[in-house]
Amino acid sequence: MSTDLASVLAGARLLPVLTVPSTATAAPLADALAAGGARCAEVTFRTPGAEQVLKTMAAHGGLAVGAGTVLTPEQAERAVAAGARFVVSPGFDDEVVAKCRELGVPVVPGIATATELTRALKAGLDTVKLFPAEALGGLRTLRALAAPFPQARFVPTGGIDAYRMAAYLADPAVLAVGGSWMATTDHLGRGDYQEIRRLTADAVDRSTT
C-alpha cells in the first residue's frame, strides 16, 4: 500500500468530499461519481454510518476512497479496515499521524498557519490540507504559505466551488482540490444521482483543462 497521496490519486486533481447521511445511498453515489469521471473520493466520518459507507464505496472498485474528518487513531484504524486508502484530518494530530504511518496509508493533516505547516513538515509529511481554505483567505493565503515552504504540496478544502477550483489548480503548489458541491446532502436526500453525475463530470472537465 502506498504512503504517498499523489500515488494514490494517480493524477486525479479533484477530490469530492462526501458527508453521506444514509448508508443506502453509498452504492448509487459511487456509481454516479465514477460515471461522472471521478477517480477518488473522501468519505467524512461525520455520520454514524460513515464506516459502512466507506466500505461500500471502496468495494465499488472504480474509486480510490479515503476517510475524512478523522479525529482519533481509533477512527483511522476503523477507516483503513473499511478500505480507506488515505486519511484526512481537519487539523494536525500527532497520534493520528503516527497511527496512519503504522497502518501504511497516506495521512493529510489540516493546517491553517505557518506553525502548523512547520510541524507537518518536521513530521516528514509533504502534503497537507489547507482548511478551511476560503475562510482563511483562499489562494492568497495558500501562496503566502507556499513561498517559504516550496517543498509543501496542498489540498485546499473548504468553501471551494466549481468556479474557484481552476485558480487553485493552476498553482503549482496544489496537488488536488477538495469540495462538496458535486454531491451535497441535499442531492443525496433527493436521490438526485443524475445531477451528481452532471456536476461531477463538469468538475472533472474543469480540473483537466
N, C-alpha and C positions, 0 to 999 in steps of 0.2 A: 504493500500500500504506500502511495507517495505521500510525503510530508510537505510537499510544495504545492501551494494553491494553484499556481499557474499551470502546473502539470495536470492537476485535477480538472481545471476548467478547459484545458486543451484549446486555448484560443478564444473561447467564448468570452464576451465582454459585457454581457447583460445577465444580471443575477436577479431573477424575480424573487421577492421577499414575501413569503406567504404566511398569513395567520388564518388557519383553517378551523372554523368552529365545529364542523361535523366530520367525523371520520368517513361518512358515506360519500362525501364529495371528493375524497382523495384520488380515487382511480380516474373518474372523468376529468378532474382537474389536471392530472398528469397527462392524460390523453390530449387535452386542449393545449397545454403548454408545448408539448412535443410537436403537435400538428402545426403550431404557430412558428416552430423553428427554434424554440428554446432548447438549450443543451444542458442546463443546470438549474437548480432552484434551491432556495433556502427556506426550510420549514421552521418557523419560530416556535419556541417552547413557551407559548403564552396561553395555550388552551389545554384542558385536561386530556384530550385525545391526541396531542401532538406526536407522541411516540408512535402510535398506531398509524397516523397519517404519514409520518416519515417512512415507516416500514413499508406501507403500501406503495408510496411513490417511488421508493428506492427499488422495489421489485419490478417496477414498470420496465426498467432496462434502457429507456431512451433518455434518461436524465441523470446527471451526476447530482445527487441530492445531499445537502448538508443540513446541519441544525443551527438555528439562530436563537438569540436571546438565552444562551446557555450561561447560567449564573454560578453553577457549582460543579465540582468534579464528578459528583454522582450523576448529574444531568448529562455531562459529557460522556460518561460511561454508558448510560442508557441509550443515548443518541447513537453512539458508534455500534452498539449491539443491535440497534434497529436498522442499521445500514447507512448511517451518515458517513459521507466521505470527507467532510470537513466540518469544522466547528467555528461558529462566530459568536462573539460575546459583545455586549454593549459597552463594556469597559475593560480595563486591564486587570486581570486577576491571576496572581502567581500560581495559585493552586489549580485553576482551570488549565493554564498553560502547561504546567507540569504533567497533569493527567493526560492531556492530549498528546504530549510527547511520549508518554508511557504507552499510549494506545497506538501511536504511529500515524496520527492523522494531522493534517494542517489545522492550525488554530489561527484565527484572525481576530485579535482583540480590538475593541473600540478605543479610540483615543480622541481627545479634544484639545490637547495642549502639547507644546514642545516637551514639557517634562514627561508626559505620558509616552510620547513617541520615543524619547530617550530611553525610558525603561524598557519599552518593547524591543528596541534595537539592542540594548545591552543583554536582553534575554535571548538574543540570537534570532529574533524574528525580523523579517524584512518586509512583510506585508501586513498592513493594519487597516482597520475600518475607520474612516473619518465619520464620526457620528455625534450629534445629528448635523449633517453636512450643511444644509441650507440655513439652519438656525445659527450655526457658528460663523456664517459669513460666506459660505459656498466656496466657489473656485478661488476667490481671492485669499481666503484662509488656507486652502489646500496648497496653493502656490507659495505662500509665505512659510508654511511648514516644510515644504519640499526643498526650498532653497538651501538651507543649511544641512539638510539630510538627503543628499542626492541618491543614497542607496535605498531609500524607502519607496515602497510601492503602496498605493492607496486604493481602497474600495470604498468610495464615498456612498453613504446611505443616509436617508432622512430628508424628506421634502423634495426629492428629485422627481421630476416627471419626464414625459417623452420629449418635451421641448428643451429642457435644461440638460438632458443627458448628453447630447452631442458635444457641447462645450467641454464637459468634463472629460469625455473620451478622447478629445483632441489633445489633452495634456499628456505628455509622455510619462508623468509620474503615476498616472491612473491605470491600474490593471483591469478593473471592471467597475461597473456601476450597479448598485443595488436599488431596487424600487418596488413598490407595492401596487402601482397604478394599474398594472396589467391584470391583476386578479385580486380585487378587493373583497372584503367580507360581504358587501352589497351584491357583487356579482355572484358570489357563491350562494348567498341566501336566495337569490332568484333562480339559481341554476342556469345562469346565462353563460354557458361554456362557449357558445359561438362568439360572443363578444370578447371573452378571454382569449380565444384563439386569434381574433382580429387584432386586438390590442398587442398581443404578443408578437404577431407577425410584423406589425408596424414598428414595434420597438426593435425587433431583431434587424429589420431593414435599416432603421436609423443608426443602429450600432455598428453596421458594417459598411456604411457609406462615408 
